[in-house]
Amino acid sequence: MAAPALDAPPRALYRIPEAMRLLSLSRSVIYEQIRAGRLRTVRQGRTRLVPAAAIAAYVDLLQEEAEEGGTA
């Protein structure tokens, strides 16, 4: 996949392989997080897409969990 242009607007939706790269997670972990309700997705026809806001929320969740775990 080609690198995005520097002046391109931010994307609102990512396909699963793109979300895998952004989050550095395997396909099975991505789907596990989706099933657990920790990573939100939307459907467009048969395609499952991950909103950019859901990726940011997932990262925030991981940071919160790390902070909680560090104070115990």
All heavy atoms as TSV, in Angstrom:
chain	resi	resn	atom	element	x	y	z
A	1	MET	N	N	0.850	-1.173	0.000
A	1	MET	CA	C	0.000	0.000	0.000
A	1	MET	C	C	0.892	1.232	0.000
A	1	MET	O	O	1.875	1.312	0.726
A	1	MET	CB	C	-0.913	-0.017	1.223
A	1	MET	CG	C	-1.708	1.259	1.390
A	1	MET	SD	S	-2.835	1.154	2.780
A	1	MET	CE	C	-4.254	0.594	1.889
A	2	ALA	N	N	0.572	2.213	-0.796
A	2	ALA	CA	C	1.371	3.428	-0.890
A	2	ALA	C	C	1.194	4.285	0.349
A	2	ALA	O	O	0.141	4.280	0.985
A	2	ALA	CB	C	0.950	4.218	-2.131
A	3	ALA	N	N	2.235	5.020	0.682
A	3	ALA	CA	C	2.165	5.923	1.836
A	3	ALA	C	C	1.212	7.068	1.507
A	3	ALA	O	O	1.154	7.532	0.371
A	3	ALA	CB	C	3.550	6.469	2.153
A	4	PRO	N	N	0.433	7.537	2.491
A	4	PRO	CA	C	-0.490	8.638	2.229
A	4	PRO	C	C	0.268	9.931	1.964
A	4	PRO	O	O	1.365	10.147	2.472
A	4	PRO	CB	C	-1.308	8.746	3.523
A	4	PRO	CG	C	-0.463	8.096	4.557
A	4	PRO	CD	C	0.369	7.074	3.854
A	5	ALA	N	N	-0.327	10.774	1.135
A	5	ALA	CA	C	0.276	12.072	0.838
A	5	ALA	C	C	0.276	12.920	2.101
A	5	ALA	O	O	-0.596	12.802	2.957
A	5	ALA	CB	C	-0.518	12.760	-0.272
A	6	LEU	N	N	1.268	13.790	2.227
A	6	LEU	CA	C	1.384	14.614	3.425
A	6	LEU	C	C	0.221	15.576	3.591
A	6	LEU	O	O	-0.144	15.931	4.704
A	6	LEU	CB	C	2.703	15.389	3.397
A	6	LEU	CG	C	3.952	14.533	3.508
A	6	LEU	CD1	C	5.196	15.397	3.403
A	6	LEU	CD2	C	3.965	13.750	4.793
A	7	ASP	N	N	-0.387	15.999	2.483
A	7	ASP	CA	C	-1.485	16.956	2.567
A	7	ASP	C	C	-2.865	16.284	2.516
A	7	ASP	O	O	-3.874	16.953	2.420
A	7	ASP	CB	C	-1.371	18.001	1.462
A	7	ASP	CG	C	-1.373	17.376	0.071
A	7	ASP	OD1	O	-1.297	16.149	-0.042
A	7	ASP	OD2	O	-1.450	18.143	-0.905
A	8	ALA	N	N	-2.883	14.951	2.611
A	8	ALA	CA	C	-4.153	14.228	2.567
A	8	ALA	C	C	-4.902	14.424	3.882
A	8	ALA	O	O	-4.295	14.446	4.949
A	8	ALA	CB	C	-3.914	12.741	2.327
A	9	PRO	N	N	-6.231	14.572	3.812
A	9	PRO	CA	C	-7.001	14.701	5.058
A	9	PRO	C	C	-6.956	13.395	5.835
A	9	PRO	O	O	-6.775	12.324	5.256
A	9	PRO	CB	C	-8.422	15.008	4.563
A	9	PRO	CG	C	-8.462	14.476	3.175
A	9	PRO	CD	C	-7.074	14.591	2.633
A	10	PRO	N	N	-7.096	13.466	7.159
A	10	PRO	CA	C	-7.091	12.230	7.946
A	10	PRO	C	C	-8.265	11.335	7.548
A	10	PRO	O	O	-9.334	11.820	7.186
A	10	PRO	CB	C	-7.232	12.710	9.392
A	10	PRO	CG	C	-7.636	14.133	9.313
A	10	PRO	CD	C	-7.302	14.644	7.954
A	11	ARG	N	N	-8.050	10.044	7.616
A	11	ARG	CA	C	-9.100	9.100	7.234
A	11	ARG	C	C	-10.034	8.879	8.393
A	11	ARG	O	O	-9.632	8.889	9.549
A	11	ARG	CB	C	-8.459	7.793	6.807
A	11	ARG	CG	C	-7.628	8.031	5.545
A	11	ARG	CD	C	-7.053	6.817	4.957
A	11	ARG	NE	N	-7.989	5.723	4.861
A	11	ARG	CZ	C	-7.610	4.492	4.612
A	11	ARG	NH1	N	-6.351	4.201	4.465
A	11	ARG	NH2	N	-8.491	3.534	4.531
A	12	ALA	N	N	-11.276	8.625	8.080
A	12	ALA	CA	C	-12.286	8.383	9.107
A	12	ALA	C	C	-12.452	6.899	9.393
A	12	ALA	O	O	-12.799	6.527	10.510
A	12	ALA	CB	C	-13.622	8.988	8.668
A	13	LEU	N	N	-12.197	6.054	8.392
A	13	LEU	CA	C	-12.414	4.612	8.529
A	13	LEU	C	C	-11.214	3.839	7.997
A	13	LEU	O	O	-10.600	4.240	7.002
A	13	LEU	CB	C	-13.662	4.189	7.748
A	13	LEU	CG	C	-14.978	4.802	8.199
A	13	LEU	CD1	C	-16.061	4.509	7.176
A	13	LEU	CD2	C	-15.368	4.268	9.566
A	14	TYR	N	N	-10.911	2.731	8.664
A	14	TYR	CA	C	-9.802	1.874	8.256
A	14	TYR	C	C	-10.290	0.447	8.109
A	14	TYR	O	O	-11.072	-0.035	8.914
A	14	TYR	CB	C	-8.685	1.910	9.301
A	14	TYR	CG	C	-8.028	3.260	9.406
A	14	TYR	CD1	C	-8.492	4.197	10.323
A	14	TYR	CD2	C	-6.964	3.598	8.590
A	14	TYR	CE1	C	-7.895	5.443	10.423
A	14	TYR	CE2	C	-6.365	4.840	8.678
A	14	TYR	CZ	C	-6.840	5.759	9.590
A	14	TYR	OH	O	-6.259	6.994	9.671
A	15	ARG	N	N	-9.792	-0.246	7.093
A	15	ARG	CA	C	-10.065	-1.670	6.944
A	15	ARG	C	C	-9.273	-2.419	8.011
A	15	ARG	O	O	-8.326	-1.882	8.589
A	15	ARG	CB	C	-9.674	-2.147	5.547
A	15	ARG	CG	C	-10.562	-1.554	4.461
A	15	ARG	CD	C	-10.125	-2.045	3.088
A	15	ARG	NE	N	-10.963	-1.461	2.057
A	15	ARG	CZ	C	-12.057	-2.047	1.575
A	15	ARG	NH1	N	-12.416	-3.232	2.025
A	15	ARG	NH2	N	-12.771	-1.456	0.655
A	16	ILE	N	N	-9.629	-3.658	8.263
A	16	ILE	CA	C	-8.989	-4.451	9.314
A	16	ILE	C	C	-7.469	-4.544	9.117
A	16	ILE	O	O	-6.721	-4.320	10.072
A	16	ILE	CB	C	-9.638	-5.848	9.434
A	16	ILE	CG1	C	-11.096	-5.725	9.890
A	16	ILE	CG2	C	-8.833	-6.748	10.363
A	16	ILE	CD1	C	-11.300	-5.118	11.272
A	17	PRO	N	N	-6.966	-4.833	7.903
A	17	PRO	CA	C	-5.502	-4.905	7.749
A	17	PRO	C	C	-4.806	-3.572	8.078
A	17	PRO	O	O	-3.702	-3.569	8.615
A	17	PRO	CB	C	-5.306	-5.283	6.275
A	17	PRO	CG	C	-6.582	-5.977	5.904
A	17	PRO	CD	C	-7.657	-5.279	6.679
A	18	GLU	N	N	-5.462	-2.470	7.781
A	18	GLU	CA	C	-4.886	-1.159	8.109
A	18	GLU	C	C	-4.880	-0.938	9.618
A	18	GLU	O	O	-3.902	-0.434	10.180
A	18	GLU	CB	C	-5.664	-0.050	7.404
A	18	GLU	CG	C	-5.566	-0.139	5.895
A	18	GLU	CD	C	-6.604	0.705	5.170
A	18	GLU	OE1	O	-7.706	0.922	5.708
A	18	GLU	OE2	O	-6.288	1.149	4.053
A	19	ALA	N	N	-5.957	-1.323	10.282
A	19	ALA	CA	C	-6.030	-1.210	11.741
A	19	ALA	C	C	-4.976	-2.105	12.386
A	19	ALA	O	O	-4.372	-1.732	13.394
A	19	ALA	CB	C	-7.425	-1.581	12.236
A	20	MET	N	N	-4.735	-3.274	11.801
A	20	MET	CA	C	-3.705	-4.173	12.303
A	20	MET	C	C	-2.352	-3.478	12.288
A	20	MET	O	O	-1.600	-3.547	13.271
A	20	MET	CB	C	-3.630	-5.443	11.444
A	20	MET	CG	C	-4.806	-6.373	11.593
A	20	MET	SD	S	-4.873	-7.666	10.323
A	20	MET	CE	C	-3.232	-8.339	10.357
A	21	ARG	N	N	-2.039	-2.804	11.187
A	21	ARG	CA	C	-0.761	-2.103	11.077
A	21	ARG	C	C	-0.692	-0.917	12.037
A	21	ARG	O	O	0.324	-0.708	12.697
A	21	ARG	CB	C	-0.528	-1.636	9.641
A	21	ARG	CG	C	-0.063	-2.743	8.720
A	21	ARG	CD	C	0.404	-2.218	7.392
A	21	ARG	NE	N	-0.671	-1.635	6.601
A	21	ARG	CZ	C	-1.527	-2.328	5.855
A	21	ARG	NH1	N	-1.439	-3.632	5.804
A	21	ARG	NH2	N	-2.460	-1.719	5.169
A	22	LEU	N	N	-1.775	-0.152	12.127
A	22	LEU	CA	C	-1.787	1.016	13.007
A	22	LEU	C	C	-1.589	0.636	14.472
A	22	LEU	O	O	-0.912	1.343	15.220
A	22	LEU	CB	C	-3.103	1.786	12.857
A	22	LEU	CG	C	-3.266	2.596	11.583
A	22	LEU	CD1	C	-4.694	3.093	11.458
A	22	LEU	CD2	C	-2.300	3.763	11.565
A	23	LEU	N	N	-2.200	-0.467	14.882
A	23	LEU	CA	C	-2.148	-0.889	16.278
A	23	LEU	C	C	-1.050	-1.918	16.555
A	23	LEU	O	O	-0.841	-2.298	17.707
A	23	LEU	CB	C	-3.508	-1.460	16.695
A	23	LEU	CG	C	-4.649	-0.451	16.717
A	23	LEU	CD1	C	-5.989	-1.149	16.862
A	23	LEU	CD2	C	-4.428	0.566	17.834
A	24	SER	N	N	-0.373	-2.377	15.514
A	24	SER	CA	C	0.671	-3.404	15.639
A	24	SER	C	C	0.129	-4.657	16.325
A	24	SER	O	O	0.755	-5.209	17.233
A	24	SER	CB	C	1.877	-2.858	16.414
A	24	SER	OG	O	2.441	-1.764	15.741
A	25	LEU	N	N	-1.049	-5.085	15.888
A	25	LEU	CA	C	-1.691	-6.279	16.429
A	25	LEU	C	C	-1.978	-7.265	15.304
A	25	LEU	O	O	-2.165	-6.868	14.161
A	25	LEU	CB	C	-3.005	-5.918	17.131
A	25	LEU	CG	C	-2.902	-4.988	18.337
A	25	LEU	CD1	C	-4.294	-4.600	18.819
A	25	LEU	CD2	C	-2.109	-5.640	19.443
A	26	SER	N	N	-2.042	-8.541	15.640
A	26	SER	CA	C	-2.374	-9.564	14.651
A	26	SER	C	C	-3.870	-9.542	14.354
A	26	SER	O	O	-4.664	-8.980	15.112
A	26	SER	CB	C	-1.971	-10.952	15.167
A	26	SER	OG	O	-2.815	-11.320	16.241
A	27	ARG	N	N	-4.232	-10.183	13.256
A	27	ARG	CA	C	-5.641	-10.262	12.863
A	27	ARG	C	C	-6.469	-10.926	13.967
A	27	ARG	O	O	-7.551	-10.449	14.317
A	27	ARG	CB	C	-5.779	-11.056	11.559
A	27	ARG	CG	C	-7.211	-11.252	11.094
A	27	ARG	CD	C	-7.269	-12.007	9.783
A	27	ARG	NE	N	-6.628	-11.293	8.710
A	27	ARG	CZ	C	-7.236	-10.365	7.953
A	27	ARG	NH1	N	-8.489	-10.054	8.178
A	27	ARG	NH2	N	-6.591	-9.763	6.987
A	28	SER	N	N	-5.948	-12.006	14.541
A	28	SER	CA	C	-6.716	-12.706	15.572
A	28	SER	C	C	-6.912	-11.834	16.808
A	28	SER	O	O	-8.000	-11.849	17.412
A	28	SER	CB	C	-6.060	-14.032	15.941
A	28	SER	OG	O	-4.765	-13.819	16.455
A	29	VAL	N	N	-5.921	-11.055	17.194
A	29	VAL	CA	C	-6.063	-10.177	18.354
A	29	VAL	C	C	-7.059	-9.061	18.046
A	29	VAL	O	O	-7.888	-8.711	18.898
A	29	VAL	CB	C	-4.700	-9.609	18.799
A	29	VAL	CG1	C	-4.867	-8.534	19.857
A	29	VAL	CG2	C	-3.816	-10.730	19.318
A	30	ILE	N	N	-7.010	-8.520	16.845
A	30	ILE	CA	C	-7.968	-7.475	16.453
A	30	ILE	C	C	-9.390	-8.004	16.591
A	30	ILE	O	O	-10.242	-7.369	17.232
A	30	ILE	CB	C	-7.722	-6.992	15.006
A	30	ILE	CG1	C	-6.430	-6.185	14.909
A	30	ILE	CG2	C	-8.901	-6.194	14.468
A	30	ILE	CD1	C	-6.501	-4.766	15.425
A	31	TYR	N	N	-9.665	-9.190	16.032
A	31	TYR	CA	C	-11.017	-9.743	16.097
A	31	TYR	C	C	-11.400	-10.129	17.525
A	31	TYR	O	O	-12.559	-10.005	17.914
A	31	TYR	CB	C	-11.175	-10.917	15.131
A	31	TYR	CG	C	-11.405	-10.443	13.717
A	31	TYR	CD1	C	-10.412	-10.533	12.756
A	31	TYR	CD2	C	-12.620	-9.879	13.346
A	31	TYR	CE1	C	-10.623	-10.077	11.459
A	31	TYR	CE2	C	-12.844	-9.419	12.056
A	31	TYR	CZ	C	-11.841	-9.524	11.125
A	31	TYR	OH	O	-12.047	-9.060	9.848
A	32	GLU	N	N	-10.430	-10.550	18.322
A	32	GLU	CA	C	-10.695	-10.851	19.729
A	32	GLU	C	C	-11.123	-9.573	20.467
A	32	GLU	O	O	-12.062	-9.601	21.263
A	32	GLU	CB	C	-9.419	-11.418	20.353
A	32	GLU	CG	C	-9.537	-11.815	21.793
A	32	GLU	CD	C	-8.215	-12.367	22.290
A	32	GLU	OE1	O	-7.758	-13.389	21.741
A	32	GLU	OE2	O	-7.644	-11.769	23.214
A	33	GLN	N	N	-10.458	-8.473	20.192
A	33	GLN	CA	C	-10.796	-7.202	20.834
A	33	GLN	C	C	-12.159	-6.694	20.357
A	33	GLN	O	O	-12.918	-6.109	21.135
A	33	GLN	CB	C	-9.711	-6.158	20.568
A	33	GLN	CG	C	-8.357	-6.519	21.159
A	33	GLN	CD	C	-8.426	-6.750	22.648
A	33	GLN	OE1	O	-8.795	-5.869	23.416
A	33	GLN	NE2	N	-8.095	-7.955	23.070
A	34	ILE	N	N	-12.484	-6.943	19.108
A	34	ILE	CA	C	-13.799	-6.562	18.577
A	34	ILE	C	C	-14.884	-7.371	19.283
A	34	ILE	O	O	-15.880	-6.809	19.747
A	34	ILE	CB	C	-13.847	-6.769	17.044
A	34	ILE	CG1	C	-12.933	-5.761	16.344
A	34	ILE	CG2	C	-15.282	-6.658	16.528
A	34	ILE	CD1	C	-12.685	-6.058	14.874
A	35	ARG	N	N	-14.686	-8.696	19.377
A	35	ARG	CA	C	-15.675	-9.554	20.050
A	35	ARG	C	C	-15.852	-9.176	21.515
A	35	ARG	O	O	-16.950	-9.242	22.053
A	35	ARG	CB	C	-15.274	-11.027	19.939
A	35	ARG	CG	C	-15.617	-11.656	18.619
A	35	ARG	CD	C	-15.431	-13.165	18.663
A	35	ARG	NE	N	-14.052	-13.548	18.927
A	35	ARG	CZ	C	-13.095	-13.666	18.008
A	35	ARG	NH1	N	-13.390	-13.414	16.746
A	35	ARG	NH2	N	-11.874	-14.030	18.337
A	36	ALA	N	N	-14.771	-8.757	22.156
A	36	ALA	CA	C	-14.827	-8.383	23.569
A	36	ALA	C	C	-15.442	-6.996	23.772
A	36	ALA	O	O	-15.683	-6.595	24.905
A	36	ALA	CB	C	-13.423	-8.417	24.166
A	37	GLY	N	N	-15.687	-6.269	22.673
A	37	GLY	CA	C	-16.271	-4.941	22.782
A	37	GLY	C	C	-15.264	-3.864	23.113
A	37	GLY	O	O	-15.633	-2.736	23.444
A	38	ARG	N	N	-13.991	-4.189	23.020
A	38	ARG	CA	C	-12.945	-3.214	23.340
A	38	ARG	C	C	-12.546	-2.379	22.139
A	38	ARG	O	O	-11.977	-1.305	22.307
A	38	ARG	CB	C	-11.724	-3.941	23.901
A	38	ARG	CG	C	-12.012	-4.580	25.253
A	38	ARG	CD	C	-10.927	-5.531	25.701
A	38	ARG	NE	N	-9.598	-5.002	25.655
A	38	ARG	CZ	C	-8.985	-4.398	26.681
A	38	ARG	NH1	N	-9.608	-4.271	27.823
A	38	ARG	NH2	N	-7.748	-3.969	26.557
A	39	LEU	N	N	-12.819	-2.854	20.931
A	39	LEU	CA	C	-12.523	-2.123	19.696
A	39	LEU	C	C	-13.806	-2.082	18.871
A	39	LEU	O	O	-14.323	-3.122	18.450
A	39	LEU	CB	C	-11.400	-2.813	18.916
A	39	LEU	CG	C	-10.969	-2.155	17.611
A	39	LEU	CD1	C	-10.445	-0.732	17.857
A	39	LEU	CD2	C	-9.895	-2.988	16.932
A	40	ARG	N	N	-14.331	-0.888	18.681
A	40	ARG	CA	C	-15.614	-0.702	17.989
A	40	ARG	C	C	-15.400	-0.710	16.476
A	40	ARG	O	O	-14.400	-0.192	15.979
A	40	ARG	CB	C	-16.213	0.636	18.436
A	40	ARG	CG	C	-17.630	0.877	18.018
A	40	ARG	CD	C	-18.180	2.121	18.678
A	40	ARG	NE	N	-17.260	3.247	18.670
A	40	ARG	CZ	C	-17.114	4.077	17.649
A	40	ARG	NH1	N	-17.813	3.926	16.553
A	40	ARG	NH2	N	-16.254	5.085	17.724
A	41	THR	N	N	-16.343	-1.309	15.761
A	41	THR	CA	C	-16.301	-1.316	14.296
A	41	THR	C	C	-17.673	-0.966	13.742
A	41	THR	O	O	-18.669	-0.960	14.470
A	41	THR	CB	C	-15.892	-2.701	13.744
A	41	THR	OG1	O	-16.863	-3.664	14.129
A	41	THR	CG2	C	-14.511	-3.109	14.221
A	42	VAL	N	N	-17.695	-0.694	12.448
A	42	VAL	CA	C	-18.945	-0.456	11.723
A	42	VAL	C	C	-18.927	-1.346	10.483
A	42	VAL	O	O	-17.883	-1.822	10.064
A	42	VAL	CB	C	-19.116	1.030	11.319
A	42	VAL	CG1	C	-19.224	1.910	12.553
A	42	VAL	CG2	C	-17.971	1.497	10.439
A	43	ARG	N	N	-20.102	-1.577	9.927
A	43	ARG	CA	C	-20.203	-2.379	8.708
A	43	ARG	C	C	-20.680	-1.498	7.562
A	43	ARG	O	O	-21.586	-0.688	7.726
A	43	ARG	CB	C	-21.216	-3.516	8.889
A	43	ARG	CG	C	-20.927	-4.507	9.985
A	43	ARG	CD	C	-19.836	-5.461	9.675
A	43	ARG	NE	N	-20.065	-6.205	8.465
A	43	ARG	CZ	C	-19.872	-7.489	8.335
A	43	ARG	NH1	N	-19.491	-8.200	9.362
A	43	ARG	NH2	N	-20.061	-8.086	7.191
A	44	GLN	N	N	-20.058	-1.658	6.413
A	44	GLN	CA	C	-20.505	-1.042	5.174
A	44	GLN	C	C	-20.636	-2.183	4.188
A	44	GLN	O	O	-19.627	-2.676	3.684
A	44	GLN	CB	C	-19.503	0.009	4.684
A	44	GLN	CG	C	-19.839	0.601	3.325
A	44	GLN	CD	C	-21.193	1.297	3.314
A	44	GLN	OE1	O	-21.510	2.048	4.225
A	44	GLN	NE2	N	-21.991	1.039	2.314
A	45	GLY	N	N	-21.877	-2.644	4.011
A	45	GLY	CA	C	-22.087	-3.846	3.204
A	45	GLY	C	C	-21.472	-5.028	3.929
A	45	GLY	O	O	-21.765	-5.263	5.091
A	46	ARG	N	N	-20.566	-5.739	3.247
A	46	ARG	CA	C	-19.900	-6.890	3.862
A	46	ARG	C	C	-18.559	-6.521	4.484
A	46	ARG	O	O	-17.871	-7.371	5.034
A	46	ARG	CB	C	-19.694	-7.968	2.805
A	46	ARG	CG	C	-21.017	-8.542	2.311
A	46	ARG	CD	C	-20.817	-9.528	1.207
A	46	ARG	NE	N	-19.906	-10.598	1.603
A	46	ARG	CZ	C	-19.454	-11.512	0.772
A	46	ARG	NH1	N	-19.817	-11.494	-0.492
A	46	ARG	NH2	N	-18.645	-12.447	1.203
A	47	THR	N	N	-18.182	-5.260	4.376
A	47	THR	CA	C	-16.880	-4.821	4.860
A	47	THR	C	C	-16.972	-4.305	6.292
A	47	THR	O	O	-17.821	-3.486	6.612
A	47	THR	CB	C	-16.333	-3.692	3.954
A	47	THR	OG1	O	-16.301	-4.157	2.610
A	47	THR	CG2	C	-14.942	-3.267	4.386
A	48	ARG	N	N	-16.095	-4.798	7.142
A	48	ARG	CA	C	-16.003	-4.315	8.522
A	48	ARG	C	C	-14.927	-3.236	8.541
A	48	ARG	O	O	-13.806	-3.450	8.087
A	48	ARG	CB	C	-15.627	-5.451	9.466
A	48	ARG	CG	C	-15.591	-5.025	10.916
A	48	ARG	CD	C	-15.301	-6.177	11.833
A	48	ARG	NE	N	-16.316	-7.207	11.803
A	48	ARG	CZ	C	-17.408	-7.215	12.558
A	48	ARG	NH1	N	-17.635	-6.243	13.398
A	48	ARG	NH2	N	-18.264	-8.206	12.479
A	49	LEU	N	N	-15.280	-2.074	9.076
A	49	LEU	CA	C	-14.366	-0.945	9.126
A	49	LEU	C	C	-14.191	-0.473	10.566
A	49	LEU	O	O	-15.121	-0.544	11.366
A	49	LEU	CB	C	-14.905	0.210	8.271
A	49	LEU	CG	C	-15.109	-0.117	6.789
A	49	LEU	CD1	C	-15.953	0.947	6.123
A	49	LEU	CD2	C	-13.766	-0.256	6.092
A	50	VAL	N	N	-13.003	0.022	10.861
A	50	VAL	CA	C	-12.704	0.528	12.197
A	50	VAL	C	C	-12.622	2.054	12.103
A	50	VAL	O	O	-11.760	2.580	11.399
A	50	VAL	CB	C	-11.378	-0.039	12.733
A	50	VAL	CG1	C	-11.121	0.443	14.152
A	50	VAL	CG2	C	-11.362	-1.557	12.656
A	51	PRO	N	N	-13.517	2.769	12.786
A	51	PRO	CA	C	-13.437	4.233	12.771
A	51	PRO	C	C	-12.146	4.723	13.429
A	51	PRO	O	O	-11.655	4.110	14.392
A	51	PRO	CB	C	-14.652	4.676	13.593
A	51	PRO	CG	C	-15.579	3.501	13.583
A	51	PRO	CD	C	-14.692	2.291	13.508
A	52	ALA	N	N	-11.610	5.819	12.925
A	52	ALA	CA	C	-10.404	6.403	13.512
A	52	ALA	C	C	-10.632	6.718	14.981
A	52	ALA	O	O	-9.743	6.515	15.819
A	52	ALA	CB	C	-10.002	7.652	12.733
A	53	ALA	N	N	-11.831	7.171	15.328
A	53	ALA	CA	C	-12.145	7.487	16.726
A	53	ALA	C	C	-12.094	6.231	17.588
A	53	ALA	O	O	-11.700	6.286	18.758
A	53	ALA	CB	C	-13.515	8.139	16.820
A	54	ALA	N	N	-12.474	5.074	17.032
A	54	ALA	CA	C	-12.433	3.824	17.786
A	54	ALA	C	C	-10.991	3.399	18.037
A	54	ALA	O	O	-10.683	2.840	19.097
A	54	ALA	CB	C	-13.197	2.732	17.042
A	55	ILE	N	N	-10.109	3.656	17.080
A	55	ILE	CA	C	-8.694	3.337	17.270
A	55	ILE	C	C	-8.124	4.210	18.381
A	55	ILE	O	O	-7.437	3.716	19.287
A	55	ILE	CB	C	-7.914	3.510	15.953
A	55	ILE	CG1	C	-8.343	2.426	14.956
A	55	ILE	CG2	C	-6.400	3.462	16.196
A	55	ILE	CD1	C	-7.787	2.568	13.574
A	56	ALA	N	N	-8.447	5.500	18.350
A	56	ALA	CA	C	-7.974	6.412	19.402
A	56	ALA	C	C	-8.534	6.006	20.761
A	56	ALA	O	O	-7.811	6.009	21.768
A	56	ALA	CB	C	-8.367	7.848	19.059
A	57	ALA	N	N	-9.813	5.616	20.809
A	57	ALA	CA	C	-10.430	5.196	22.072
A	57	ALA	C	C	-9.776	3.922	22.597
A	57	ALA	O	O	-9.583	3.772	23.810
A	57	ALA	CB	C	-11.928	4.989	21.884
A	58	TYR	N	N	-9.417	3.007	21.714
A	58	TYR	CA	C	-8.761	1.763	22.122
A	58	TYR	C	C	-7.388	2.060	22.717
A	58	TYR	O	O	-7.016	1.506	23.748
A	58	TYR	CB	C	-8.656	0.802	20.934
A	58	TYR	CG	C	-7.995	-0.498	21.272
A	58	TYR	CD1	C	-8.648	-1.449	22.040
A	58	TYR	CD2	C	-6.706	-0.780	20.851
A	58	TYR	CE1	C	-8.047	-2.657	22.376
A	58	TYR	CE2	C	-6.092	-1.976	21.176
A	58	TYR	CZ	C	-6.768	-2.909	21.929
A	58	TYR	OH	O	-6.159	-4.089	22.260
A	59	VAL	N	N	-6.640	2.953	22.075
A	59	VAL	CA	C	-5.324	3.333	22.599
A	59	VAL	C	C	-5.484	3.997	23.967
A	59	VAL	O	O	-4.728	3.706	24.901
A	59	VAL	CB	C	-4.582	4.253	21.609
A	59	VAL	CG1	C	-3.308	4.817	22.222
A	59	VAL	CG2	C	-4.264	3.498	20.321
A	60	ASP	N	N	-6.478	4.867	24.105
A	60	ASP	CA	C	-6.750	5.500	25.408
A	60	ASP	C	C	-7.068	4.452	26.467
A	60	ASP	O	O	-6.596	4.541	27.600
A	60	ASP	CB	C	-7.910	6.499	25.299
A	60	ASP	CG	C	-7.543	7.745	24.510
A	60	ASP	OD1	O	-6.330	8.008	24.314
A	60	ASP	OD2	O	-8.478	8.450	24.081
A	61	LEU	N	N	-7.866	3.450	26.103
A	61	LEU	CA	C	-8.215	2.372	27.018
A	61	LEU	C	C	-6.964	1.629	27.478
A	61	LEU	O	O	-6.792	1.345	28.669
A	61	LEU	CB	C	-9.199	1.404	26.353
A	61	LEU	CG	C	-9.548	0.139	27.134
A	61	LEU	CD1	C	-10.336	0.486	28.395
A	61	LEU	CD2	C	-10.336	-0.806	26.253
A	62	LEU	N	N	-6.069	1.333	26.547
A	62	LEU	CA	C	-4.840	0.639	26.898
A	62	LEU	C	C	-3.973	1.481	27.838
A	62	LEU	O	O	-3.385	0.960	28.790
A	62	LEU	CB	C	-4.048	0.281	25.638
A	62	LEU	CG	C	-4.682	-0.751	24.709
A	62	LEU	CD1	C	-3.825	-0.936	23.464
A	62	LEU	CD2	C	-4.885	-2.064	25.419
A	63	GLN	N	N	-3.928	2.797	27.594
A	63	GLN	CA	C	-3.142	3.676	28.458
A	63	GLN	C	C	-3.742	3.733	29.854
A	63	GLN	O	O	-3.013	3.700	30.850
A	63	GLN	CB	C	-3.059	5.074	27.851
A	63	GLN	CG	C	-2.174	5.122	26.620
A	63	GLN	CD	C	-2.180	6.481	25.953
A	63	GLN	OE1	O	-3.128	7.238	26.050
A	63	GLN	NE2	N	-1.089	6.775	25.248
A	64	GLU	N	N	-5.074	3.818	29.933
A	64	GLU	CA	C	-5.739	3.840	31.239
A	64	GLU	C	C	-5.455	2.549	32.006
A	64	GLU	O	O	-5.167	2.583	33.211
A	64	GLU	CB	C	-7.244	4.010	31.073
A	64	GLU	CG	C	-7.664	5.391	30.625
A	64	GLU	CD	C	-9.151	5.472	30.302
A	64	GLU	OE1	O	-9.897	4.535	30.679
A	64	GLU	OE2	O	-9.543	6.436	29.643
A	65	GLU	N	N	-5.541	1.411	31.321
A	65	GLU	CA	C	-5.282	0.131	31.962
A	65	GLU	C	C	-3.834	0.035	32.436
A	65	GLU	O	O	-3.565	-0.500	33.523
A	65	GLU	CB	C	-5.607	-1.023	31.015
A	65	GLU	CG	C	-7.091	-1.187	30.775
A	65	GLU	CD	C	-7.416	-2.256	29.748
A	65	GLU	OE1	O	-6.506	-2.768	29.065
A	65	GLU	OE2	O	-8.602	-2.590	29.639
A	66	ALA	N	N	-2.907	0.579	31.658
A	66	ALA	CA	C	-1.498	0.552	32.040
A	66	ALA	C	C	-1.265	1.419	33.274
A	66	ALA	O	O	-0.501	1.034	34.173
A	66	ALA	CB	C	-0.631	1.026	30.884
A	67	GLU	N	N	-1.929	2.570	33.336
A	67	GLU	CA	C	-1.770	3.454	34.485
A	67	GLU	C	C	-2.369	2.817	35.736
A	67	GLU	O	O	-1.794	2.907	36.816
A	67	GLU	CB	C	-2.434	4.796	34.216
A	67	GLU	CG	C	-1.694	5.630	33.187
A	67	GLU	CD	C	-2.460	6.855	32.739
A	67	GLU	OE1	O	-3.565	7.109	33.276
A	67	GLU	OE2	O	-1.967	7.549	31.844
A	68	GLU	N	N	-3.511	2.188	35.610
A	68	GLU	CA	C	-4.148	1.517	36.748
A	68	GLU	C	C	-3.280	0.370	37.249
A	68	GLU	O	O	-3.149	0.164	38.451
A	68	GLU	CB	C	-5.535	0.994	36.368
A	68	GLU	CG	C	-6.555	2.059	36.150
A	68	GLU	CD	C	-7.861	1.516	35.597
A	68	GLU	OE1	O	-8.004	0.279	35.470
A	68	GLU	OE2	O	-8.740	2.319	35.269
A	69	GLY	N	N	-2.702	-0.359	36.312
A	69	GLY	CA	C	-1.847	-1.481	36.684
A	69	GLY	C	C	-0.554	-1.035	37.335
A	69	GLY	O	O	0.007	-1.718	38.182
A	70	GLY	N	N	-0.070	0.157	36.974
A	70	GLY	CA	C	1.183	0.660	37.522
A	70	GLY	C	C	1.061	1.189	38.936
A	70	GLY	O	O	2.048	1.268	39.653
A	71	THR	N	N	-0.161	1.540	39.368
A	71	THR	CA	C	-0.337	2.115	40.689
A	71	THR	C	C	-0.667	1.065	41.748
A	71	THR	O	O	-0.710	1.370	42.913
A	71	THR	CB	C	-1.446	3.172	40.681
A	71	THR	OG1	O	-2.680	2.566	40.271
A	71	THR	CG2	C	-1.078	4.321	39.775
A	72	ALA	N	N	-0.916	-0.154	41.321
A	72	ALA	CA	C	-1.329	-1.202	42.274
A	72	ALA	C	C	-0.163	-1.748	43.051
A	72	ALA	O	O	0.936	-1.688	42.749
A	72	ALA	CB	C	-2.039	-2.330	41.532
